[in-house]
Structure formats: C-alpha cells, structure tokens
Amino acid sequence: MNIANIITLLRYPLLIIVVYLLYQDNPTWLWIAFVLNIILLMMDTIDGVVARRYNMTTMLGSALDIATDRAVEIVLWIVYTDLGLISVVIPIIVVIRGMLTDSIRSVAMQHGYTAHKMMQTEWGRFIVASSAMRTTYSVTKIAAFLLLNMGLALQAGGSGSAETVLTIGGVLAWLAAIICVIRGLPVIVEAPRFFAGLEDNGV
C-alpha cells in the first residue's frame, strides 16, 4: 500500500462528501461540492503521476485505479439522474458497457494481457488506447460532471444562467455516453477472435 494507492482510496470518502453536498439545496454548499468535485476528478490524474514518478506502479494499484474510476463515474451519473438533471438511460449505458468490457478484460488480464494489449486491430487500438480518444472521453465526462454541478449551484442561487449551464452539461453527458459506447465496442467485437487465439495456443 503506497502513496499512490492511498491517494486513490482517498477518493472514496471524498466522493461520499461530494454526493452529500450535491443534495443540499444551498448555493454555498453546492459551490463547495463543485470545488471538491474538481479535486475528486483531478485525483485520478494525480495518483497516476505519483505512481509513475516514484516507481509505485503495481498490479494492485492498477486494479484499484480502474475500480475507483468506475465507482466515481457511475455514482456521479446516478446522482445526477436522481436529481433529475440527466436521463436514466445514461447510467444504464455506462453500467452495461462497463460490465461487458471489464469482464472481458479481467479474463485477458489473467493471461497476461492488459486492456490495451489485447486489442488485435489498428482501429481497435486507436479507439480504445489512443491518447486522443482517452483524452476526448475524459474531458467530455469531466466537463459534464462539473457543469451539472455548477448548474445546480446557479439554480439554487436563483441565477438565470442556470438553465443554459444545465443544458450544456446534459448535452455533454449524452456525448460522454456515446463516446463510452464507441470506446467499448472494439473490446466486444474483437473478444471472440482474441479468446479463440488463446485457445489455439493452448492457453
């Protein structure tokens, strides 16, 4: 249990605090939630930087990072759905996609293949593993989370711009869901060929 892993685990209590504050119909608390939300989402980058910088990359750390990212993402989508800001279809899409791809990847990991190395085609590697696609998804998702939080705070404060901010956040939420599906499709499409290759090699 190193510093990078501790940073990852600290995201859970912070997530609980953010969720609690998001349900407070008070602009001050909602703006505090906004700031903490930024920290919560940035910690995903921080733990990775610390792990690489100080050579703390481990299999445990990788597993914790993936699980924590999923937990934060799913919880926030569910909370925003419960608050009536986005459609319930979005968390359903994210959960189903996550269950399918993570199940496939967990089997690949048992045979020594990372999520990215198991991809068999160039287009699959680009959609799943390229920095361009990963960054696009991450930025879209983070922007949606923060704008929805901001919209709530503005709404609680009686600001006329709240509706516009919430609308933009909602559009970005749908865009994030679409990108989520697109990035998951190559994993599902290439899985039969990947597993057939393992069986042919007697793995």
Secondary structure, DSSP 8 states (H G I E B T S, - for coil): --HHHHHHHHHHHHHHHHHHHHT---HHHHHHHHHHHHHHHHHHHHHHHHHHHTT---HHHHHHHHHHHHHHHHHHHHHHHHTTSS-THHHHHHHHHHHHHHHHHHHHHHTT--TTTT--SHHHHHHHH-HHHHHHHHHHHHHHHHHHHHHHHHHHTT-TTHHHHHHHHHHHHHHHHHHHHHHHHHHHHHHHHHHHHHHHTT-
